[in-house]
Amino acid sequence: MLRLINAASRIRSRVVVLDPILRSHSINIPKIGVVPKKTSLLESHVVIQTSRNSSGHTMRVRQTAFTNEKAYDELHFFFMCGLVPCVLVAFLVNVIIGQAELVETPDNYEPHYWEYYKHPITRFLSRNFMWNPQQVYENHLAQIKRQMDAKELVLEERWFQDSELAHQDYRGWQFIPVNPAGVLRAHKEELINEEMGDWVSR
């Protein structure tokens, strides 16, 4: 009997290290020779926790409120600051000003390009935010003319090279002969000035 008690004490001394972990799971290690207190099942910690968390509700996954609020704010902003003023301005312009009507043009009067439109809003946009169609057309023609001139120069250079090759000609015959002595002398003096300076007498 004494051996059994000693063996139980040694086992308990080795298991006592796990006491905090076991206590977290509501498991108590009884002492030798101490009769554990009899408690009802409802008074135990495990049953209380289980009864609290066994309601059957599950966590509902839903989208965040930030996304919806941001979308609603942007929709309200663009609707109130964009669509409503545009519709209101268009309504007032159509009611107060109205669309243009055709009249006889005087002899010495040349209409502007925005006067060919019928609606006043279109006229305003064309006058202040659009290019003159005639100016756009002339710019396009000028760009085409530059491309044609560049292509003509390329073709002329190619014809010149082909003519030199066919007639065994050289470009040097096209230039005026010049005596290089003065050029060489000036270049030599410039090199001396750079190396020795202007204070050296020569």
MODELLER restraints for C-alpha pairs under 7 A, 6 or more apart:
rsr = mdl.restraints
at = mdl.atoms
rsr.add(forms.Gaussian(group=physical.xy_distance, feature=features.Distance(at['CA:22:A'], at['CA:28:A']), mean=6.83, stdev=0.5))
rsr.add(forms.Gaussian(group=physical.xy_distance, feature=features.Distance(at['CA:26:A'], at['CA:45:A']), mean=6.54, stdev=0.5))
rsr.add(forms.Gaussian(group=physical.xy_distance, feature=features.Distance(at['CA:26:A'], at['CA:46:A']), mean=6.71, stdev=0.5))
rsr.add(forms.Gaussian(group=physical.xy_distance, feature=features.Distance(at['CA:30:A'], at['CA:36:A']), mean=6.67, stdev=0.5))
rsr.add(forms.Gaussian(group=physical.xy_distance, feature=features.Distance(at['CA:41:A'], at['CA:47:A']), mean=6.78, stdev=0.5))
rsr.add(forms.Gaussian(group=physical.xy_distance, feature=features.Distance(at['CA:42:A'], at['CA:48:A']), mean=6.58, stdev=0.5))
rsr.add(forms.Gaussian(group=physical.xy_distance, feature=features.Distance(at['CA:99:A'], at['CA:118:A']), mean=5.79, stdev=0.5))
rsr.add(forms.Gaussian(group=physical.xy_distance, feature=features.Distance(at['CA:99:A'], at['CA:119:A']), mean=4.96, stdev=0.5))
rsr.add(forms.Gaussian(group=physical.xy_distance, feature=features.Distance(at['CA:99:A'], at['CA:120:A']), mean=6.29, stdev=0.5))
rsr.add(forms.Gaussian(group=physical.xy_distance, feature=features.Distance(at['CA:100:A'], at['CA:118:A']), mean=5.08, stdev=0.5))
rsr.add(forms.Gaussian(group=physical.xy_distance, feature=features.Distance(at['CA:100:A'], at['CA:119:A']), mean=6.37, stdev=0.5))
rsr.add(forms.Gaussian(group=physical.xy_distance, feature=features.Distance(at['CA:113:A'], at['CA:132:A']), mean=6.72, stdev=0.5))
rsr.add(forms.Gaussian(group=physical.xy_distance, feature=features.Distance(at['CA:114:A'], at['CA:123:A']), mean=5.25, stdev=0.5))
rsr.add(forms.Gaussian(group=physical.xy_distance, feature=features.Distance(at['CA:114:A'], at['CA:126:A']), mean=5.71, stdev=0.5))
rsr.add(forms.Gaussian(group=physical.xy_distance, feature=features.Distance(at['CA:114:A'], at['CA:127:A']), mean=5.65, stdev=0.5))
rsr.add(forms.Gaussian(group=physical.xy_distance, feature=features.Distance(at['CA:115:A'], at['CA:123:A']), mean=6.67, stdev=0.5))
rsr.add(forms.Gaussian(group=physical.xy_distance, feature=features.Distance(at['CA:117:A'], at['CA:123:A']), mean=5.90, stdev=0.5))
rsr.add(forms.Gaussian(group=physical.xy_distance, feature=features.Distance(at['CA:164:A'], at['CA:170:A']), mean=6.49, stdev=0.5))
